[in-house]
């Protein structure tokens, strides 16, 4: 009995995984490729930009006004994205300079 239940579990898990992989949207595929190409600390802030973009589309297409908290969240998201991008750029320049100075001394 347990073997039959285990077989059923693994078969249904296999079908579920195959079905979910087959039904990926273009946005999900692009998101996965972005995660493969760059660190999550760079990709995720831009993923969170969905909130202000959805708010703008809601305003333009449906005349739906967003509340103050939506825009406050958008400001936080933009600020953190900007800070992370600047920090990553600064760190990359610092590491490149350290590598260059290390190569020049040998």
Phi, psi and omega per residue, in radians:
X1 nan -0.781 -3.130
X2 -1.128 -0.639 3.123
X3 -1.120 -0.694 3.113
X4 -1.133 -0.745 3.124
X5 -1.146 -0.710 3.111
X6 -1.130 -0.731 3.115
X7 -1.102 -0.730 3.116
X8 -1.113 -0.727 3.135
X9 -1.066 -0.873 -3.103
X10 -1.178 -0.613 3.095
X11 -1.157 -0.749 3.133
X12 -1.213 -0.617 3.083
X13 -1.134 -0.720 3.111
X14 -1.072 -0.794 3.136
X15 -1.110 -0.711 -3.130
X16 -1.124 -0.745 3.137
X17 -1.163 -0.787 3.124
X18 -1.058 -0.718 -3.126
X19 -1.178 -0.712 -3.109
X20 -1.222 -0.615 3.106
X21 -1.187 -0.672 -3.108
X22 -1.191 -0.495 -3.041
X23 -1.733 0.417 3.106
X24 -1.207 2.441 3.089
X25 -1.489 2.962 3.116
X26 -1.075 -0.692 -3.135
X27 -1.112 -0.703 3.129
X28 -1.160 -0.722 3.113
X29 -1.110 -0.762 3.116
X30 -1.097 -0.688 3.118
X31 -1.120 -0.765 3.118
X32 -1.116 -0.683 3.118
X33 -1.183 -0.643 3.084
X34 -1.109 -0.701 3.110
X35 -1.162 -0.527 3.083
X36 -1.296 -0.528 -3.058
X37 -1.530 -0.452 -3.059
X38 -2.446 2.783 3.100
X39 -1.143 2.688 -3.131
X40 -1.073 -0.534 3.132
X41 -1.129 -0.364 3.092
X42 -1.620 -0.676 -3.030
X43 -1.344 -0.750 -2.993
X44 -1.074 -0.690 3.097
X45 -1.022 -0.620 3.121
X46 -1.290 -0.480 3.027
X47 -1.145 -0.646 3.137
X48 -1.253 -0.201 3.078
X49 -1.179 -0.096 3.084
X50 -1.021 -0.591 -3.114
X51 -1.068 -0.996 3.140
X52 -1.172 -0.570 3.116
X53 -1.141 -0.745 3.098
X54 -1.124 -0.638 3.111
X55 -1.136 -0.715 3.120
X56 -1.162 -0.772 3.102
X57 -1.081 -0.697 3.106
X58 -1.089 -0.681 3.118
X59 -1.201 -0.822 -3.065
X60 -1.243 -0.809 -3.029
X61 -1.460 -0.604 -3.003
X62 -2.097 -0.042 -3.125
X63 1.180 0.424 -3.095
X64 -1.557 2.086 -3.136
X65 -1.459 2.314 3.085
X66 -1.506 2.663 3.134
X67 -1.490 3.079 -3.102
X68 -1.059 -0.633 -3.094
X69 -1.176 -0.547 3.088
X70 -1.116 -0.811 -3.127
X71 -1.274 -0.552 3.043
X72 -1.104 -0.732 3.075
X73 -1.107 -0.676 3.106
X74 -1.111 -0.685 3.107
X75 -1.130 -0.751 3.110
X76 -1.081 -0.765 -3.134
X77 -1.113 -0.809 -3.140
X78 -1.103 -0.778 -3.118
X79 -1.092 -0.787 -3.137
X80 -1.179 -0.657 3.100
X81 -1.098 -0.761 3.133
X82 -1.120 -0.778 3.137
X83 -1.090 -0.788 -3.119
X84 -1.138 -0.724 3.126
X85 -1.092 -0.756 3.112
X86 -1.144 -0.741 -3.135
X87 -1.118 -0.778 3.130
X88 -1.113 -0.685 3.114
X89 -1.131 -0.778 3.124
X90 -1.097 -0.777 3.132
X91 -1.116 -0.680 3.129
X92 -1.136 -0.725 3.101
X93 -1.130 -0.706 3.140
X94 -1.124 -0.775 3.141
X95 -1.140 -0.720 3.110
X96 -1.094 -0.700 3.113
X97 -1.151 -0.689 3.107
X98 -1.138 -0.718 3.113
X99 -1.128 -0.779 -3.125
X100 -1.100 -0.767 -3.141
X101 -1.187 -0.576 3.089
X102 -1.205 -0.634 3.124
X103 -1.278 -0.590 -3.111
X104 -1.275 -0.427 -3.088
X105 -1.432 -0.270 -3.105
X106 -1.514 nan nan
